[in-house]
Amino acid sequence: ILLANPSDTSVENDTEAAQAAAERAIVPLLSYDAHHLDQSAAAAKPYMTSGEKAQYDKLFAVIRQNAPRTGTVVRAKFLASGVVRSGSDRVDVFVLVNQVTNNKQHPKVPVVYKNQVTVSMAKVGSEWLVDGLTTNGDRT
């Protein structure tokens, strides 16, 4: 059996594409507006694999229960990223994000959560999609 290894250039191109896709996905994935929850969820869905959409739906169900009562609006701001692990069909990207949060408790001055997220990207067809998120956030 002859196995074809992807070329270094191919892996590098895939890695760059996965990193760029993670950077595009992170803002809609980690943002929502209590007044526009359907639009918030719809903005995030195109960036995810079917498996990750199921996880997102579970989390978003909790947001749907709580956000309208608290009036929470979270706006993610992408800061920087780096590749943690790279392969031909999976790439892990470390992303730094600030989540600027306003709600009824903080209507004027937002609370900023400095979030560190490892985004697992999977190649689905010719697209790189989010297949997992691991967060480690700090509040400031």
PEKAMO-V831069 format. One record per residue. RES is the residue in one letter. OMEGA is omega in whole degrees, 0 to 359 (999 if undefined). NEAR is the number of other ideal C-beta (glycine too) atoms within 12 Angstrom. D_FIRST is the distance of its C-alpha to the first C-alpha in Angstrom with 1 decimal. Layout:
# PEKAMO-V831069
((RES OMEGA NEAR D_FIRST) (RES OMEGA NEAR D_FIRST))
This chain:
# PEKAMO-V831069
((I 180 3 0.0) (L 178 4 3.8) (L 179 6 6.4) (A 175 8 9.8) (N 178 10 12.7) (P 179 17 16.0) (S 177 11 18.5) (D 180 12 21.6) (T 179 10 23.7) (S 179 18 21.8) (V 179 22 22.0) (E 179 18 25.7) (N 178 20 26.5) (D 180 28 25.1) (T 179 31 26.9) (E 179 21 30.1) (A 179 26 29.8) (A 180 40 29.4) (Q 179 30 32.3) (A 179 24 34.5) (A 178 34 33.7) (A 179 44 34.7) (E 178 32 37.9) (R 187 27 38.8) (A 192 40 38.1) (I 182 38 40.0) (V 178 30 43.5) (P 180 29 43.4) (L 185 41 41.5) (L 177 38 44.1) (S 169 35 47.2) (Y 180 37 49.4) (D 182 27 53.0) (A 182 25 54.9) (H 183 16 56.8) (H 186 19 53.7) (L 179 26 51.1) (D 179 18 49.6) (Q 179 15 49.1) (S 180 29 47.7) (A 181 26 45.0) (A 180 18 44.3) (A 184 25 43.8) (A 190 34 41.2) (K 183 23 39.1) (P 184 20 37.2) (Y 189 34 35.5) (M 170 36 33.9) (T 179 29 31.0) (S 178 15 32.2) (G 180 18 31.7) (E 176 29 33.8) (K 179 24 36.4) (A 177 16 37.0) (Q 180 22 37.7) (Y 180 34 39.8) (D 178 18 41.8) (K 179 14 42.7) (L 184 23 43.9) (F 176 28 45.7) (A 177 15 47.5) (V 177 17 49.2) (I 179 28 50.1) (R 179 22 51.5) (Q 190 15 53.8) (N 188 19 55.0) (A 180 29 54.9) (P 181 20 57.7) (R 183 14 60.1) (T 181 23 59.5) (G 187 21 59.2) (T 173 33 56.1) (V 179 27 54.6) (V 177 36 51.6) (R 179 23 50.6) (A 176 35 47.5) (K 178 23 47.5) (F 178 27 44.3) (L 184 22 45.0) (A 177 20 41.8) (S 176 30 38.1) (G 181 21 35.4) (V 179 28 31.7) (V 183 23 31.0) (R 183 19 27.2) (S 176 29 24.7) (G 184 22 21.1) (S 181 24 19.2) (D 177 24 20.7) (R 177 27 23.4) (V 175 36 26.3) (D 183 28 29.4) (V 177 40 32.6) (F 185 29 35.8) (V 173 42 38.8) (L 185 28 42.5) (V 167 37 44.7) (N 176 29 48.4) (Q 181 34 49.4) (V 190 27 53.0) (T 171 33 54.6) (N 172 25 58.0) (N 183 25 59.5) (K 177 16 63.0) (Q 182 14 63.2) (H 186 19 62.2) (P 185 14 63.4) (K 182 9 64.4) (V 183 12 62.6) (P 170 21 58.9) (V 180 24 57.0) (V 175 22 53.9) (Y 177 27 50.9) (K 188 23 48.6) (N 173 34 45.2) (Q 187 26 42.0) (V 169 37 39.0) (T 182 27 35.3) (V 176 45 33.7) (S 181 34 30.1) (M 178 46 28.7) (A 178 30 25.8) (K 180 27 24.2) (V 188 22 25.1) (G 178 9 24.2) (S 183 12 25.6) (E 171 22 28.2) (W 183 36 28.5) (L 178 35 30.4) (V 180 43 32.1) (D 178 34 30.3) (G 177 27 32.6) (L 171 35 35.7) (T 184 20 37.1) (T 175 23 40.6) (N 187 16 43.0) (G 174 23 46.3) (D 179 15 49.6) (R 175 15 52.9) (T 999 14 55.3))
